[in-house]
Amino acid sequence: MIKVAVTGAGGRMGSGIIRKITEQEDMEVVAAIEIPDTPLEGQDAGERAGVGNIGVKIVGAEKLDATLKESGAEVLVDFTIAPAAVQSIKIASENGVDLVVGTTGFTEEQMAENIKNIEENDVKAIISSNYAIGVNVFFDLLKKLTPILNDFDIEIIEAHHNQKEDSPSGTAMTAFEVIAETLERNPEEVGVFGREGHVGKRTKEEIGVHAIRGGDIVGDHTVLYVGDGERLEITHRAHTREVFIAGVIRAIRYIPTATKTFSEMKDVLGLE
C-alpha cells in the first residue's frame, strides 16, 4: 500500500487526486495539506473531495514537517504554486518522502533549489508540466516530427481558463524546449513570446509561443508547422482534469520502482 500525502488538498486538482486515490486498491491518502490558516483546516479531506469521511483532516502547510513524520507518507503529490511547492519539496525531501510534482511556473533559481534538495536527500521525484497521458504522447510526436519539418515555421498556441496565474503554461514551455532542443537552437535566443507592434519579418529560427486565457478552458495546446502552401497542426485538448489525475495515479504507482532520482512521464508511460 502506497501512503500518499497531497498538498493543495482543497483545490480542484488536489480534491480530484484524493478522490481518485480512494478508488485505488494499492494506495491510500494519509495526509492532506493546505495553505496556513485556511477555513478548510480541520475538514476531512475525503468529505472535501466528495467521497465521504476518510479519517484524514486537512492541516495547514506550517505543519507539513510534523504531518509527514506522523502519517508515514511515502509519496507527496504537489499541485500548488511555485513558491509554496519549493518549500514543500524541501520538507518532503528532508523527510525521505518521494515526490510527484505538477506545479508549474518555477523560476530557474527555484528549480535549482528543488533539484538540490532532492539530490542531497536521495529521494525520487517526477516533476512534470503535464501528467495527461495524451500530452506526453504529444511531446513524443514533436520529437519525431520536428526533424522532418525543420525548415517550416513553428508556432505554439496554448489556451487555459481565466484563473490560471502563470503564462505561458508549463506544457507550452515544455513543447517549446522539446522543439528547440531537437533543432539544436538556443531557447534563450529563438523564443518569441507574443508579438506586438512593428516587429519586422519573422526569422526562420524563431519559435513563437502564444497564450490565451478565458472561461473554463481546461487546457489546449497546438503546435503549428507552417510551410509554403501547407500547414500541419498537432493539437492536444484536455476536456476534463481527470486526464491529468489519471497520469498522476500512474506516476504514484511508478515512483516506488523508479531506478533513478529524476524520472519523466515518458518513463512512466514507457515511451522512448
C-alpha positions as CSV (number, residue, x, y, z in Angstrom):
1,M,0.0,0.0,0.0
2,I,1.5,3.3,-1.1
3,K,0.9,6.0,1.5
4,V,0.3,9.4,-0.2
5,A,0.2,13.0,1.1
6,V,-1.4,15.7,-1.0
7,T,-0.7,19.4,-0.9
8,G,-3.3,21.8,-2.2
9,A,-5.8,19.3,-0.9
10,G,-8.8,21.6,-1.0
11,G,-8.3,22.8,-4.6
12,R,-9.7,21.3,-7.8
13,M,-6.7,19.2,-8.6
14,G,-6.0,18.2,-5.0
15,S,-9.5,17.2,-4.3
16,G,-9.7,15.2,-7.6
17,I,-6.4,13.4,-6.8
18,I,-7.7,12.5,-3.3
19,R,-10.9,11.2,-4.8
20,K,-9.1,9.1,-7.3
21,I,-6.6,7.7,-4.8
22,T,-9.6,6.4,-2.7
23,E,-10.6,4.3,-5.7
24,Q,-7.3,2.5,-5.8
25,E,-6.6,-0.8,-4.0
26,D,-2.8,-0.2,-3.7
27,M,-2.7,3.4,-2.3
28,E,-4.2,5.5,0.4
29,V,-4.3,9.2,1.4
30,V,-2.6,9.6,4.8
31,A,-2.1,13.4,4.8
32,A,-3.8,16.4,3.3
33,I,-2.2,19.9,3.4
34,E,-3.5,23.4,2.5
35,I,-2.3,27.0,2.9
36,P,-1.9,28.1,6.5
37,D,-5.0,29.5,8.3
38,T,-7.4,28.3,5.6
39,P,-11.0,27.8,6.5
40,L,-10.6,24.3,5.2
41,E,-8.3,23.4,8.0
42,G,-9.8,20.6,10.2
43,Q,-12.2,19.4,7.5
44,D,-12.0,15.8,6.5
45,A,-10.1,15.6,3.1
46,G,-12.5,12.9,1.8
47,E,-15.6,14.9,2.6
48,R,-14.0,17.9,0.8
49,A,-13.3,15.6,-2.2
50,G,-16.9,14.3,-2.2
51,V,-16.1,10.7,-1.2
52,G,-17.1,10.8,2.4
53,N,-15.1,10.6,5.6
54,I,-11.6,9.0,5.2
55,G,-10.3,10.0,8.6
56,V,-7.7,12.4,7.3
57,K,-8.0,16.1,8.4
58,I,-6.7,18.9,6.3
59,V,-3.9,20.7,8.0
60,G,-2.0,24.0,7.4
61,A,1.3,23.9,5.5
62,E,3.1,25.1,8.6
63,K,2.5,21.6,10.0
64,L,3.8,19.8,6.9
65,D,7.0,18.5,8.6
66,A,5.2,17.1,11.6
67,T,2.4,15.7,9.4
68,L,4.7,13.8,7.1
69,K,6.5,12.3,10.1
70,E,3.3,11.3,11.9
71,S,1.5,10.0,8.8
72,G,4.3,7.8,7.5
73,A,3.7,9.3,4.0
74,E,5.9,7.7,1.3
75,V,5.0,10.0,-1.6
76,L,4.0,13.7,-1.6
77,V,1.8,14.9,-4.5
78,D,2.1,18.7,-5.1
79,F,-0.2,20.7,-7.4
80,T,0.1,24.2,-5.8
81,I,2.0,27.4,-6.7
82,A,5.8,27.6,-7.2
83,P,6.8,29.4,-4.0
84,A,4.8,27.0,-1.8
85,A,5.9,24.0,-3.8
86,V,9.6,24.8,-3.3
87,Q,9.1,24.7,0.5
88,S,7.0,21.5,0.3
89,I,9.6,19.8,-1.8
90,K,12.4,20.8,0.6
91,I,10.5,19.5,3.7
92,A,9.4,16.3,1.9
93,S,12.9,15.6,0.7
94,E,14.4,16.1,4.2
95,N,11.8,13.5,5.4
96,G,12.8,11.0,2.8
97,V,9.4,11.3,1.0
98,D,9.4,10.8,-2.7
99,L,7.7,13.4,-4.9
100,V,5.2,13.7,-7.7
101,V,5.0,17.4,-8.6
102,G,2.7,19.0,-11.2
103,T,3.2,22.6,-10.0
104,T,4.4,24.9,-12.9
105,G,5.9,28.3,-13.1
106,F,9.2,27.6,-11.3
107,T,12.0,30.1,-11.9
108,E,15.4,28.8,-12.8
109,E,16.5,29.5,-9.2
110,Q,13.6,27.7,-7.7
111,M,14.1,24.6,-9.9
112,A,17.8,24.6,-9.0
113,E,16.8,24.6,-5.3
114,N,14.3,21.8,-5.9
115,I,17.0,19.7,-7.6
116,K,19.5,20.4,-4.9
117,N,17.1,19.3,-2.1
118,I,16.0,16.2,-4.0
119,E,19.6,15.1,-4.8
120,E,21.1,15.8,-1.4
121,N,18.4,13.8,0.4
122,D,18.4,11.0,-2.2
123,V,14.7,10.8,-2.8
124,K,13.0,10.0,-6.1
125,A,11.0,12.6,-8.0
126,I,8.8,13.2,-11.0
127,I,8.4,16.9,-11.8
128,S,6.2,17.3,-14.9
129,S,4.5,20.2,-16.5
130,N,1.6,17.9,-17.6
131,Y,0.5,14.5,-16.4
132,A,-2.0,13.9,-19.1
133,I,-1.1,10.7,-21.0
134,G,-2.1,12.1,-24.3
135,V,0.1,15.2,-23.8
136,N,3.2,13.1,-23.2
137,V,2.5,11.2,-26.4
138,F,2.1,14.7,-28.0
139,F,5.7,15.6,-26.7
140,D,6.9,12.3,-28.2
141,L,5.3,13.2,-31.6
142,L,7.0,16.6,-31.5
143,K,10.4,14.9,-31.1
144,K,9.7,12.8,-34.2
145,L,8.1,15.4,-36.4
146,T,10.4,18.4,-35.8
147,P,13.5,17.0,-37.5
148,I,11.4,16.2,-40.6
149,L,9.8,19.7,-40.7
150,N,12.9,21.6,-39.6
151,D,12.6,24.2,-42.4
152,F,8.9,25.0,-41.5
153,D,8.0,28.0,-39.4
154,I,6.9,26.7,-35.9
155,E,4.4,28.4,-33.6
156,I,2.9,27.2,-30.3
157,I,-0.5,28.3,-29.1
158,E,-1.9,27.4,-25.6
159,A,-5.3,28.2,-24.1
160,H,-6.4,27.9,-20.4
161,H,-9.1,29.0,-18.0
162,N,-9.2,32.6,-16.7
163,Q,-7.9,31.6,-13.3
164,K,-4.5,30.3,-14.4
165,E,-1.8,32.5,-13.0
166,D,1.3,31.6,-15.0
167,S,1.9,32.2,-18.7
168,P,2.9,30.6,-20.9
169,S,1.7,27.3,-19.5
170,G,4.3,24.8,-18.3
171,T,3.1,22.4,-21.1
172,A,3.7,25.1,-23.8
173,M,7.1,25.7,-22.4
174,T,8.0,22.0,-22.4
175,A,6.8,21.8,-26.1
176,F,9.0,24.9,-26.9
177,E,12.0,23.3,-25.1
178,V,11.5,19.9,-26.9
179,I,11.4,21.7,-30.3
180,A,14.3,24.0,-29.6
181,E,16.5,21.1,-28.3
182,T,15.5,18.9,-31.3
183,L,16.5,21.7,-33.7
184,E,19.7,22.4,-31.7
185,R,18.6,26.0,-31.2
186,N,19.3,28.1,-28.1
187,P,16.0,28.6,-26.3
188,E,17.1,31.9,-24.9
189,E,17.7,33.2,-28.5
190,V,14.8,31.8,-30.5
191,G,11.7,32.2,-28.3
192,V,9.3,34.9,-29.3
193,F,6.5,35.2,-26.6
194,G,3.6,37.1,-28.2
195,R,4.0,39.8,-30.8
196,E,3.0,43.4,-30.7
197,G,3.8,46.5,-32.8
198,H,6.1,46.7,-35.8
199,V,8.1,43.6,-35.1
200,G,9.6,43.1,-38.6
201,K,9.7,39.9,-40.6
202,R,9.6,36.6,-38.9
203,T,13.0,34.8,-38.9
204,K,13.3,31.2,-39.8
205,E,15.0,30.4,-36.5
206,E,12.3,31.8,-34.1
207,I,9.7,29.8,-32.3
208,G,6.6,31.7,-31.4
209,V,4.7,31.0,-28.2
210,H,1.3,32.5,-27.5
211,A,-1.2,32.3,-24.6
212,I,-5.0,32.6,-24.5
213,R,-7.0,32.9,-21.2
214,G,-10.7,32.6,-21.0
215,G,-13.7,30.9,-19.3
216,D,-13.2,27.4,-18.1
217,I,-10.8,26.0,-20.7
218,V,-9.0,23.1,-19.1
219,G,-6.0,23.1,-21.4
220,D,-5.5,23.3,-25.2
221,H,-2.1,23.1,-26.8
222,T,-1.4,23.3,-30.5
223,V,1.9,23.3,-32.4
224,L,1.8,24.7,-36.0
225,Y,4.3,23.7,-38.6
226,V,3.8,26.1,-41.4
227,G,5.5,25.8,-44.8
228,D,4.8,27.4,-48.2
229,G,1.4,26.1,-49.3
230,E,0.8,23.7,-46.4
231,R,0.4,23.6,-42.7
232,L,0.4,20.8,-40.2
233,E,-1.2,21.2,-36.8
234,I,-0.7,18.9,-33.8
235,T,-3.2,19.6,-31.1
236,H,-4.0,18.1,-27.6
237,R,-7.2,19.2,-25.8
238,A,-8.0,18.3,-22.3
239,H,-11.7,18.2,-21.7
240,T,-11.5,17.4,-18.0
241,R,-8.9,17.5,-15.3
242,E,-9.5,13.7,-14.9
243,V,-6.9,13.3,-17.7
244,F,-4.2,14.8,-15.5
245,I,-5.3,12.9,-12.5
246,A,-5.1,9.6,-14.4
247,G,-1.5,10.3,-15.2
248,V,-0.8,11.3,-11.5
249,I,-2.1,7.9,-10.4
250,R,0.2,6.1,-12.8
251,A,3.1,8.3,-11.6
252,I,2.4,7.5,-7.9
253,R,2.3,3.8,-8.8
254,Y,5.6,4.1,-10.7
255,I,7.8,6.1,-8.4
256,P,8.5,3.4,-5.7
257,T,10.0,1.3,-8.5
258,A,12.0,4.2,-10.2
259,T,15.6,3.4,-10.7
260,K,16.9,7.0,-10.9
261,T,16.5,10.2,-8.9
262,F,14.5,12.1,-11.6
263,S,12.0,10.3,-13.8
264,E,9.8,11.8,-16.5
265,M,6.3,10.8,-17.7
266,K,7.9,9.2,-20.7
267,D,9.5,6.7,-18.2
268,V,6.1,6.2,-16.5
269,L,4.5,5.5,-19.9
270,G,7.3,3.5,-21.4
271,L,7.9,6.0,-24.2
272,E,11.4,6.1,-25.9
